[in-house]
Every structure is written in C-alpha cells, then in structure tokens.
Amino acid sequence: MKTGYLVLLFLFTVIYSYAQEPADALRYSFLTEPGGTARNQAIGGAGGALGGEFTSLFINPAGLGFYKTGDFAFTPDFSFQNSKSNYLGNPGSAKNSSFSIGTTGFVLASPSAPGKKVKSFAIGFGINRMADFNNHVYYKGTNHSSSFSEQYLEQLANDNVTNPNDAATNYPDGASLAFNTYLIDTLQNADGSIGGYKSEANPATGLIQENTINTSGGITDAAIGGGLNLKDKWYFGATLSFPFLNYNRNASYKESDASGNPNNNFNYFIANGTLQTKGVGVDGKFGVIFKPVKDLSLGLAFHTPTYYQLTDNYNTKIITDLEGYGGEGVKHQSSTDLNNGQQLQSKYSFNTPWRAILSGAYVFGEVKNVQDQRGFVSADIEYVNYKDASFHDVNNDASAADYYNSLNKVIKDLYKNAINVRLGGELKFNTIMFRLGGAYYGNPYQNQSANLIKISGGIGYRNRGMFLDLTYVYLTNKDINYPYMLEDKPNVPAYLRNNAGNIVASIGFKL
C-alpha cells in the first residue's frame, strides 16, 4: 500500500471530531467552471488574451483595458448530468439537473483624449460561477472482503479504547454511534476484561453495499477590477475577488446481509450523513496583455491563493437491524444525541493553490466575398499545483492544529500539479457569429487517474449595441469514490464517469 494512503487511513480511522478531508481540498481547488459569458464558454473558456470581454474580470483583468465603452451582461445557466458508476463489477447510474445565474455584471469605460499615452481605463463589477457542486452519485455491489463497519473497529483499536464508556461517548461522529446500536460490540477475555471489539457485519457471507451521495451548492465569485490601456500596446489589470462558498452533502450508505440467513445477528445497517460548509474568501488576480503586432495578443495572468474562512455543520446517524441481537427492533442513534441535541461544528481556514495562465489570441481580418467576415483563435494554458492546498486552525487549538498539519501532509502525498488547456475560436458573418471550443483539465492525483474534457459550441448576435449569445457545453470526466478506507485491507473504489450538458445564454447591451 502506498505511503500516502497509509497516512490518509490513519486520519480517517483515528480522528472523527473534524469533518475535513483531502477530498475537500481538491473539490474547492479543482475549478473546472471558469464560467464566464456564453461567448467565453463557447470558445472553451480560452479568454485570457482576448480582451474586451466581460469574463476578463475573472481570468485576466488586463482584458478590461480593451474597453472603450461600457457593457452589461446577464448569464443564466441550465445544466443536466448523467453519472455512471462501476463498483465491484456492478454498474449503476444517476441523473441530476440544476439552474443557476452565471456571469453577470457591468463594465464602465473612460477613453482618453487623443494623443495621450493612456488610451483608456475601465472598471468592472460582477459575479461569476466558479464551481458547481450539484451532483448525484449512486453505486452498488457485493463485497466479500470488508465492511464499512470495520473502520469503527480500527478507530477504537488505534486509540486503544478499553473502557466501554469511552467507546460509547467519545466518538459522536463515528464509533460511538455504531457501538450504541450494537453494530460493533465488545470482545471479552476469559477474566472478563475487554479484549477488543467485533462487528456484526460479516463480509465472509457477503455484504450488499449501496452508496448514495447528493451534493449541491457552488462557489460564486464577486469581484471588482480595473484595466488600463497603454498606447494600444500594453494592457494591465487587477481584480479583487470575494468568492462565496456553499457546499451541501447528503449521503446514505447501506450494508445488507447477502446470505439470506435470518439468524446470523445481521440484517442491515444504514449510515446517513449530512454536511453543510459555508464561508467566504478573498483573492487577487493580476494580468498583463501585450500586442507585439496589431492582430496578435499575448497574455499572462496570476491568481493568488484564495484565503477562505469556513464553517462546517455536520451530523451522522446510524440505523441497525440485527435480527434481535442487543434487543428487539430497529435501533438508531444520531451524533446530535451525544452533542446536546446540536449538530457537530468546526471552524477553520482553507487556502487554495495559486494559478498561472499563459494565453495567446490571433484576430484575422476580412475574407473576400463575405461581408465584414472576421474571427479569431485563442488558447490558454493554466498551471495549478493542487498539493499546495492547505487547511489551518482558527481557534488556537493544539489538537486541531496537529490534525490539520497531518491533513496537509496527506494532501501533498495525494495530489500534484496539473496543466489545463483551453482552446477556441470564432467566425463572424456581419452580425452573426459561430464559435467552437474545447478544454482539457489534467489529472490532479499522484497515484490515480482522473481528467475532465469539455467540448463547446455556440452562436451569437450583435447589432446596434445589443448582443445575444447561446452556447452548449458538453462535459465528460472520470473520477473515483471510496465508500470507506481501511488500514489493513484492500480499498476498492467506485469508478465514476460523469457526462453533463450545459445550456448557457448571455444577454447584454452597451452602456
């Protein structure tokens, strides 16, 4: 087993008083939704060097310097997803749809008098959807080698818990719930002392495992930025952003006896969990665009880490049917029962990785026999080092600080740097435009395989200071999900493949 996973397993099986895990770091950093207007999404999101487009505020603010007049844009977005899974050789599927308001805001521009070195200055205000967490995952399979409940046994063993009272009260989000519902119970030595713990779920006879995960929310970036045009040659810009993060997860894991034996002290158990994460961050975006010749633009942008202050509220409930073991009937207990009726809560800070974006765009002119035909091709190459993501304690708690230090080491072991590439183009026929684009987001894992691919296309209309754009984005990605992880047994993931479609429209006009 790889070293990184050993550390990860230690974190999962020893410490349950914190809800954060390495997957959170990737979720809040793997921003495959650069968003933007329908025009920007139609060209694959490759708007870093184009300029004169409202999305510049969120990618490379130097592009605001291209504006000579103001703009207003409004962008609704509808998405639908189809998730397919394979767990222990068993296929599954799930569907989900959602609606959101995407890039919306305005730019105010101030051109200079003729002969000035500074040709114009523009300032922009707006919001942008940076991440979409709406998803539905379901998978099912029969396991003959391990049980979800064994992580509770490892938790007690690693903490050397020999007092049943400690087992019943000290782990309100983990082993205590399983212990109090008899899913796990004590093993006694001949002298009556506690010799360890056992689980009533026996994988040797087969366990039917089902996992359902529903997530919602996203990251919406509110930003203000400015761009400067110097001699129509150099463009500089900066943006101050305040991303608002909202993540909600409802998960239900069920394990059932596959043997059909009604007298083996196990029928099923269910572990239900809810998590709500909310907070706000701050970051900066800085950029420059250089035009060595009239039709060519070269851009460079740097995004600082986002510094979030986040709060988790979470709860776990275990329900067991043990065929009369420990008492008749179905048993259940929630973490609120062990926390004065309140959800568990943790407050912490989180820093995303920094990003660098290198861009280029070439604008070509008229073609004979086609009135005013113009177009461009554009490309972005983005570097992100996901292992730089990190969690930090905000309450000066020594145990929390130790946990986050260990968690950050796991993040460095699990993740790596990745290169994202976006490419697109547009053809303009008088007032009508046609666009195509694509994007590839590289694998963020050290030892696993995952990626995301987008293909997009759209049309646009511009006339008399008004514009209307319509885009369709098709997305496909592959990922993995572990229902649980154990120290001393093979951990089998569910292999996921998500296909999604987004219909994006932008409506706007000149100010």
C-alpha positions as CSV (number, residue, x, y, z in Angstrom):
1,M,0.0,0.0,0.0
2,K,1.3,3.4,-0.9
3,T,2.6,5.7,1.9
4,G,0.2,8.5,1.2
5,Y,-2.8,6.2,1.7
6,L,-1.4,4.9,5.0
7,V,-1.3,8.4,6.3
8,L,-4.8,9.1,4.9
9,L,-6.2,6.0,6.5
10,F,-4.7,7.0,9.8
11,L,-6.5,10.3,9.6
12,F,-9.9,8.7,8.7
13,T,-9.8,6.0,11.3
14,V,-8.3,7.9,14.3
15,I,-9.9,11.3,14.2
16,Y,-13.6,11.9,13.7
17,S,-14.0,15.2,15.5
18,Y,-13.2,17.1,12.3
19,A,-15.2,16.9,9.1
20,Q,-12.5,18.0,6.7
21,E,-10.7,15.5,4.5
22,P,-8.4,15.6,1.5
23,A,-11.3,15.4,-1.0
24,D,-12.5,18.8,0.3
25,A,-9.2,20.4,-0.7
26,L,-9.5,19.1,-4.3
27,R,-13.2,20.0,-4.5
28,Y,-12.6,23.6,-3.7
29,S,-9.5,23.9,-5.8
30,F,-10.4,21.9,-9.0
31,L,-12.1,24.8,-10.7
32,T,-13.3,23.4,-14.0
33,E,-16.0,26.0,-14.2
34,P,-14.1,29.1,-15.3
35,G,-17.6,30.3,-16.1
36,G,-17.9,33.5,-18.0
37,T,-20.4,34.7,-20.5
38,A,-21.9,32.3,-23.1
39,R,-19.4,33.7,-25.6
40,N,-16.4,32.8,-23.4
41,Q,-17.8,29.3,-22.6
42,A,-18.4,28.7,-26.3
43,I,-14.7,29.1,-27.1
44,G,-13.7,26.6,-24.3
45,G,-13.1,29.3,-21.7
46,A,-10.0,30.5,-23.6
47,G,-10.4,34.2,-23.0
48,G,-7.1,35.1,-21.3
49,A,-5.7,37.2,-24.1
50,L,-8.8,38.3,-26.0
51,G,-9.7,41.4,-24.1
52,G,-12.9,43.4,-24.5
53,E,-14.9,40.6,-23.0
54,F,-16.6,40.8,-19.6
55,T,-15.1,37.5,-18.5
56,S,-11.7,39.2,-18.5
57,L,-12.6,40.4,-15.0
58,F,-12.2,36.8,-13.7
59,I,-9.5,35.4,-15.9
60,N,-7.1,38.2,-16.9
61,P,-8.3,41.6,-15.8
62,A,-5.8,43.3,-18.3
63,G,-8.5,42.5,-20.9
64,L,-10.7,45.2,-19.3
65,G,-8.3,47.7,-20.8
66,F,-9.6,46.9,-24.3
67,Y,-13.0,48.5,-23.5
68,K,-13.7,51.9,-25.0
69,T,-17.4,51.9,-24.0
70,G,-19.3,50.2,-21.2
71,D,-21.1,46.8,-21.2
72,F,-23.8,45.0,-19.2
73,A,-24.1,41.2,-19.3
74,F,-26.6,38.7,-17.7
75,T,-26.0,34.9,-18.0
76,P,-28.5,32.2,-16.9
77,D,-27.3,28.6,-17.0
78,F,-29.1,25.3,-17.0
79,S,-27.2,22.0,-16.6
80,F,-28.2,18.3,-16.6
81,Q,-25.9,15.4,-15.6
82,N,-25.8,11.7,-16.0
83,S,-23.5,9.8,-13.7
84,K,-22.4,6.3,-14.4
85,S,-20.6,4.1,-11.9
86,N,-19.0,0.7,-11.6
87,Y,-18.4,-0.8,-8.1
88,L,-17.2,-4.3,-7.6
89,G,-18.2,-5.1,-11.2
90,N,-21.7,-3.8,-10.8
91,P,-22.8,-0.9,-13.0
92,G,-25.1,1.9,-11.7
93,S,-26.3,5.3,-12.9
94,A,-27.9,8.5,-11.6
95,K,-29.2,11.8,-13.0
96,N,-29.4,15.4,-11.8
97,S,-30.2,18.8,-13.2
98,S,-29.8,22.4,-11.8
99,F,-30.3,26.1,-12.7
100,S,-28.0,28.9,-11.7
101,I,-27.2,32.5,-12.6
102,G,-23.8,32.7,-14.1
103,T,-21.6,35.7,-15.1
104,T,-23.5,38.9,-14.6
105,G,-22.3,42.5,-14.2
106,F,-21.1,45.6,-16.0
107,V,-18.1,47.4,-17.2
108,L,-17.7,51.2,-17.2
109,A,-15.0,52.6,-19.6
110,S,-13.4,56.0,-19.9
111,P,-11.5,56.7,-23.1
112,S,-8.7,59.3,-23.0
113,A,-8.3,62.3,-25.2
114,P,-6.3,61.8,-28.5
115,G,-2.6,61.9,-28.1
116,K,-2.5,60.5,-24.5
117,K,-0.3,57.6,-23.7
118,V,-3.1,56.1,-21.6
119,K,-5.7,55.4,-24.2
120,S,-8.5,54.2,-21.9
121,F,-9.3,52.9,-18.5
122,A,-12.2,50.6,-17.5
123,I,-13.6,49.2,-14.2
124,G,-15.8,46.2,-13.9
125,F,-18.1,44.8,-11.2
126,G,-19.7,41.4,-11.4
127,I,-20.3,37.8,-10.2
128,N,-19.2,34.6,-11.7
129,R,-19.9,30.9,-11.0
130,M,-16.5,29.4,-10.4
131,A,-17.7,25.9,-9.2
132,D,-20.9,23.8,-9.4
133,F,-21.3,21.1,-6.7
134,N,-24.7,19.9,-7.9
135,N,-24.3,16.2,-8.4
136,H,-26.0,12.8,-7.7
137,V,-23.9,9.6,-7.4
138,Y,-25.2,6.1,-6.8
139,Y,-23.4,2.8,-6.8
140,K,-23.9,-0.8,-5.5
141,G,-22.0,-4.0,-5.3
142,T,-21.5,-7.2,-3.2
143,N,-18.3,-7.2,-1.1
144,H,-16.8,-10.4,0.3
145,S,-13.7,-8.9,1.8
146,S,-14.5,-6.0,4.0
147,S,-17.2,-3.9,5.7
148,F,-17.8,-0.2,6.3
149,S,-18.2,-1.0,10.0
150,E,-14.5,-2.1,10.3
151,Q,-13.4,1.5,10.2
152,Y,-15.1,1.9,13.6
153,L,-13.1,-1.1,14.9
154,E,-9.9,0.5,13.7
155,Q,-10.8,3.8,15.3
156,L,-11.1,2.1,18.7
157,A,-8.1,-0.1,18.3
158,N,-5.8,2.8,17.2
159,D,-6.9,4.8,20.2
160,N,-6.5,1.7,22.5
161,V,-10.0,2.2,23.9
162,T,-10.6,-0.5,26.6
163,N,-13.3,1.3,28.5
164,P,-16.8,0.7,27.0
165,N,-18.0,4.1,28.4
166,D,-15.3,5.8,26.3
167,A,-16.4,3.8,23.2
168,A,-20.0,4.9,23.8
169,T,-19.4,8.6,24.2
170,N,-16.1,9.8,22.8
171,Y,-16.8,9.4,19.1
172,P,-20.0,11.2,18.3
173,D,-19.5,11.1,14.6
174,G,-18.1,7.5,14.4
175,A,-17.6,4.5,16.6
176,S,-19.9,5.6,19.4
177,L,-22.9,5.5,17.1
178,A,-22.0,2.0,15.9
179,F,-21.3,0.8,19.5
180,N,-24.6,2.2,20.9
181,T,-26.6,0.5,18.2
182,Y,-24.7,-2.8,18.6
183,L,-23.3,-2.8,15.1
184,I,-20.0,-3.2,16.9
185,D,-19.7,-4.8,20.3
186,T,-17.0,-5.8,22.8
187,L,-15.0,-9.0,22.9
188,Q,-14.2,-10.2,26.4
189,N,-11.2,-12.1,27.7
190,A,-11.5,-15.1,30.0
191,D,-11.1,-12.8,33.0
192,G,-13.9,-10.5,31.9
193,S,-11.7,-7.7,30.7
194,I,-12.3,-6.1,27.3
195,G,-10.1,-7.9,24.7
196,G,-11.2,-5.8,21.7
197,Y,-14.3,-5.2,19.5
198,K,-16.1,-7.1,16.8
199,S,-18.5,-6.2,14.0
200,E,-21.8,-8.0,13.4
201,A,-21.5,-7.3,9.7
202,N,-19.5,-10.4,8.4
203,P,-18.1,-9.9,4.9
204,A,-17.3,-13.7,4.6
205,T,-21.0,-14.3,3.9
206,G,-21.3,-11.4,1.5
207,L,-22.4,-7.8,2.1
208,I,-24.5,-5.9,-0.3
209,Q,-23.2,-2.3,-0.3
210,E,-25.0,0.7,-1.6
211,N,-23.9,4.3,-1.5
212,T,-26.0,7.4,-2.5
213,I,-24.5,10.9,-2.4
214,N,-26.4,14.0,-3.3
215,T,-24.4,17.3,-3.3
216,S,-25.5,20.9,-4.1
217,G,-24.1,24.4,-4.0
218,G,-21.2,26.0,-5.6
219,I,-18.6,28.9,-5.5
220,T,-19.8,32.3,-6.7
221,D,-17.1,34.9,-7.1
222,A,-18.0,38.6,-6.5
223,A,-15.3,40.8,-8.0
224,I,-14.3,44.4,-8.7
225,G,-11.4,45.1,-11.1
226,G,-9.8,47.6,-13.4
227,G,-7.9,47.6,-16.7
228,L,-5.5,50.1,-18.3
229,N,-4.7,50.6,-22.0
230,L,-1.2,52.0,-22.6
231,K,-0.5,53.1,-26.2
232,D,-2.8,50.3,-27.5
233,K,0.2,48.1,-27.0
234,W,0.3,47.2,-23.3
235,Y,-2.7,46.4,-21.1
236,F,-2.6,46.0,-17.3
237,G,-5.3,44.9,-14.9
238,A,-6.1,43.7,-11.4
239,T,-9.1,42.2,-9.7
240,L,-10.1,41.9,-6.1
241,S,-12.4,38.9,-5.6
242,F,-14.6,37.6,-2.8
243,P,-15.7,34.0,-3.6
244,F,-18.7,32.8,-1.6
245,L,-18.6,29.0,-1.0
246,N,-21.7,26.9,-0.2
247,Y,-21.4,23.1,-0.2
248,N,-24.2,20.7,0.9
249,R,-23.9,16.9,1.0
250,N,-26.4,14.3,2.0
251,A,-25.0,10.8,1.9
252,S,-26.6,7.4,2.7
253,Y,-24.6,4.3,2.9
254,K,-26.4,0.9,3.4
255,E,-24.9,-2.5,4.0
256,S,-27.1,-5.6,3.9
257,D,-26.7,-9.3,4.5
258,A,-26.3,-11.2,1.2
259,S,-26.6,-14.7,2.7
260,G,-30.3,-14.6,3.4
261,N,-29.7,-16.1,6.8
262,P,-32.3,-14.7,9.3
263,N,-30.4,-15.8,12.4
264,N,-26.8,-14.5,12.0
265,N,-27.3,-11.3,14.0
266,F,-27.2,-9.1,11.0
267,N,-29.8,-7.9,8.5
268,Y,-28.6,-4.4,7.6
269,F,-27.3,-1.1,8.8
270,I,-27.5,2.4,7.3
271,A,-25.1,5.3,7.9
272,N,-26.6,8.7,7.0
273,G,-24.5,11.8,7.0
274,T,-25.2,15.5,6.3
275,L,-22.6,18.2,5.8
276,Q,-23.0,21.9,5.2
277,T,-20.0,24.0,4.5
278,K,-20.2,27.8,4.2
279,G,-17.8,30.6,4.1
280,V,-16.2,33.4,2.1
281,G,-12.7,34.0,0.8
282,V,-10.6,36.7,-0.7
283,D,-8.0,36.6,-3.5
284,G,-6.4,38.7,-6.2
285,K,-6.0,38.4,-9.9
286,F,-3.3,40.3,-11.8
287,G,-2.6,40.3,-15.5
288,V,-0.9,41.8,-18.5
289,I,-1.5,41.6,-22.2
290,F,1.0,42.6,-24.9
291,K,0.2,43.2,-28.6
292,P,3.5,42.8,-30.5
293,V,1.6,43.3,-33.7
294,K,-1.9,44.5,-34.5
295,D,-3.6,41.1,-34.7
296,L,-1.7,39.2,-32.1
297,S,-2.2,39.4,-28.3
298,L,-0.1,37.6,-25.7
299,G,-1.4,37.4,-22.1
300,L,-0.1,36.4,-18.7
301,A,-2.2,36.2,-15.5
302,F,-1.5,35.2,-12.0
303,H,-4.2,34.3,-9.4
304,T,-3.2,34.4,-5.8
305,P,-4.4,31.6,-3.4
306,T,-7.9,32.1,-2.2
307,Y,-8.0,32.5,1.6
308,Y,-11.2,31.1,2.9
309,Q,-12.8,31.2,6.4
310,L,-15.2,28.2,6.5
311,T,-17.6,26.6,8.9
312,D,-18.8,23.0,8.8
313,N,-22.0,21.8,10.4
314,Y,-22.4,18.1,10.2
315,N,-24.4,15.1,11.6
316,T,-24.2,11.3,11.3
317,K,-27.0,8.8,12.1
318,I,-26.7,5.0,12.2
319,I,-29.6,2.7,11.9
320,T,-29.3,-1.1,12.5
321,D,-31.4,-4.2,12.2
322,L,-29.5,-7.0,13.9
323,E,-32.2,-9.7,14.0
324,G,-32.7,-9.3,17.7
325,Y,-29.1,-9.0,18.7
326,G,-28.8,-6.4,21.5
327,G,-32.6,-6.2,21.8
328,E,-35.6,-6.5,19.5
329,G,-36.4,-3.9,16.9
330,V,-34.5,-1.4,14.7
331,K,-32.0,0.7,16.6
332,H,-30.8,4.2,15.7
333,Q,-28.7,6.9,17.1
334,S,-27.5,10.3,15.8
335,S,-24.5,12.4,16.7
336,T,-26.9,15.0,18.0
337,D,-27.8,12.6,20.8
338,L,-24.2,12.8,22.0
339,N,-23.9,16.6,21.5
340,N,-26.7,18.1,23.5
341,G,-29.1,18.0,20.5
342,Q,-26.8,20.1,18.4
343,Q,-25.0,19.4,15.1
344,L,-21.3,19.0,15.3
345,Q,-19.4,22.1,14.1
346,S,-15.9,23.0,13.2
347,K,-14.4,26.4,12.0
348,Y,-11.2,26.6,10.1
349,S,-9.4,28.4,7.2
350,F,-8.5,26.9,3.9
351,N,-6.1,28.1,1.2
352,T,-6.4,27.1,-2.4
353,P,-3.3,26.8,-4.7
354,W,-2.1,29.7,-6.8
355,R,-2.6,29.7,-10.6
356,A,-0.7,31.0,-13.6
357,I,-2.3,31.4,-17.0
358,L,-0.4,31.9,-20.3
359,S,-2.6,33.0,-23.2
360,G,-2.5,33.9,-26.8
361,A,-5.1,35.1,-29.3
362,Y,-4.9,35.9,-33.0
363,V,-7.5,38.0,-34.7
364,F,-7.8,37.7,-38.5
365,G,-9.5,40.1,-40.9
366,E,-11.8,40.1,-43.8
367,V,-12.2,37.3,-46.4
368,K,-13.2,38.3,-49.9
369,N,-16.8,37.9,-50.9
370,V,-18.0,37.7,-47.3
371,Q,-19.1,41.0,-45.9
372,D,-17.0,42.0,-42.9
373,Q,-16.1,38.4,-42.1
374,R,-13.7,38.3,-39.1
375,G,-12.7,35.9,-36.5
376,F,-10.1,34.8,-34.0
377,V,-8.4,31.8,-32.4
378,S,-7.5,31.8,-28.8
379,A,-5.7,29.5,-26.3
380,D,-5.0,29.4,-22.6
381,I,-2.5,27.2,-20.7
382,E,-3.1,27.1,-17.0
383,Y,-0.8,25.7,-14.3
384,V,-2.2,24.7,-10.9
385,N,-0.3,22.9,-8.1
386,Y,-3.0,21.1,-6.2
387,K,-0.7,19.9,-3.4
388,D,-0.3,23.5,-2.2
389,A,-3.9,23.5,-0.9
390,S,-3.9,23.6,2.9
391,F,-6.2,23.7,6.0
392,H,-5.4,25.7,9.1
393,D,-6.9,26.0,12.6
394,V,-8.5,29.3,13.6
395,N,-9.2,28.7,17.3
396,N,-5.6,28.1,18.6
397,D,-6.5,24.5,19.5
398,A,-3.4,22.4,19.7
399,S,-5.1,19.1,18.8
400,A,-6.8,20.8,15.8
401,A,-3.5,22.3,14.6
402,D,-1.9,18.8,14.8
403,Y,-4.8,17.4,12.8
404,Y,-4.6,20.0,10.1
405,N,-0.8,19.6,9.8
406,S,-1.2,15.9,9.3
407,L,-4.0,16.5,6.8
408,N,-1.9,18.9,4.8
409,K,0.9,16.3,4.6
410,V,-1.7,13.8,3.2
411,I,-2.7,16.4,0.6
412,K,0.9,16.7,-0.5
413,D,1.1,13.0,-0.8
414,L,-2.2,12.5,-2.7
415,Y,-2.1,15.4,-5.2
416,K,0.2,17.0,-7.7
417,N,0.5,19.9,-10.2
418,A,-1.6,19.8,-13.3
419,I,-1.8,21.6,-16.7
420,N,-5.2,22.7,-18.0
421,V,-5.5,23.7,-21.7
422,R,-8.4,25.7,-23.3
423,L,-8.7,26.4,-27.0
424,G,-11.4,28.0,-29.1
425,G,-12.3,30.3,-32.0
426,E,-15.0,32.4,-33.5
427,L,-16.1,33.3,-37.0
428,K,-18.1,36.4,-37.6
429,F,-20.5,37.0,-40.5
430,N,-21.7,40.6,-40.2
431,T,-24.0,40.4,-37.1
432,I,-23.9,36.6,-36.6
433,M,-21.1,34.7,-35.0
434,F,-20.3,31.0,-34.8
435,R,-18.0,29.6,-32.1
436,L,-16.3,26.3,-31.2
437,G,-14.1,25.4,-28.3
438,G,-12.7,22.7,-26.0
439,A,-10.9,22.3,-22.7
440,Y,-8.8,19.6,-21.1
441,Y,-8.2,19.6,-17.3
442,G,-5.3,17.4,-16.3
443,N,-5.1,14.7,-13.6
444,P,-4.7,16.2,-10.1
445,Y,-3.8,12.8,-8.4
446,Q,-0.4,11.4,-7.7
447,N,-1.4,7.7,-8.0
448,Q,-4.9,7.7,-9.5
449,S,-6.2,8.6,-12.9
450,A,-8.8,11.4,-13.5
451,N,-9.4,14.1,-16.0
452,L,-12.1,16.3,-17.4
453,I,-12.9,17.2,-21.0
454,K,-15.2,19.9,-22.4
455,I,-16.4,20.5,-25.9
456,S,-18.5,23.6,-26.6
457,G,-20.2,25.4,-29.4
458,G,-22.4,28.4,-29.8
459,I,-23.8,31.2,-31.8
460,G,-24.1,34.9,-31.2
461,Y,-25.8,38.0,-32.5
462,R,-24.6,41.6,-32.1
463,N,-26.3,44.7,-33.5
464,R,-26.9,48.3,-32.5
465,G,-25.3,47.9,-29.1
466,M,-27.1,44.8,-28.1
467,F,-25.9,41.2,-28.0
468,L,-27.4,37.8,-27.5
469,D,-25.3,34.6,-27.2
470,L,-26.3,31.0,-26.8
471,T,-23.9,28.1,-26.0
472,Y,-24.0,24.4,-25.4
473,V,-21.2,22.8,-23.4
474,Y,-20.7,19.1,-23.2
475,L,-18.6,17.7,-20.3
476,T,-17.2,14.3,-19.6
477,N,-14.9,13.3,-16.7
478,K,-13.8,10.2,-14.9
479,D,-13.1,10.1,-11.2
480,I,-13.2,7.7,-8.2
481,N,-15.0,7.5,-4.9
482,Y,-14.1,5.3,-1.9
483,P,-17.1,4.4,0.2
484,Y,-14.7,3.8,3.1
485,M,-11.0,3.2,3.7
486,L,-9.3,0.6,5.9
487,E,-5.7,0.3,7.1
488,D,-5.1,-3.5,6.6
489,K,-7.4,-4.5,3.7
490,P,-7.6,-3.6,0.1
491,N,-9.7,-0.5,-0.6
492,V,-11.8,-0.8,-3.6
493,P,-13.1,2.5,-5.2
494,A,-16.2,3.0,-7.3
495,Y,-15.2,4.2,-10.7
496,L,-17.3,7.1,-11.9
497,R,-17.9,8.6,-15.3
498,N,-19.9,11.8,-15.4
499,N,-21.5,13.3,-18.6
500,A,-23.1,16.7,-18.4
501,G,-24.6,19.3,-20.6
502,N,-24.9,23.0,-20.0
503,I,-27.1,25.4,-21.9
504,V,-25.8,28.9,-21.4
505,A,-27.3,32.2,-22.6
506,S,-25.9,35.7,-22.3
507,I,-27.9,38.9,-22.9
508,G,-26.3,42.3,-22.8
509,F,-26.0,45.8,-24.2
510,K,-23.6,48.6,-24.5
511,L,-23.7,51.3,-21.8
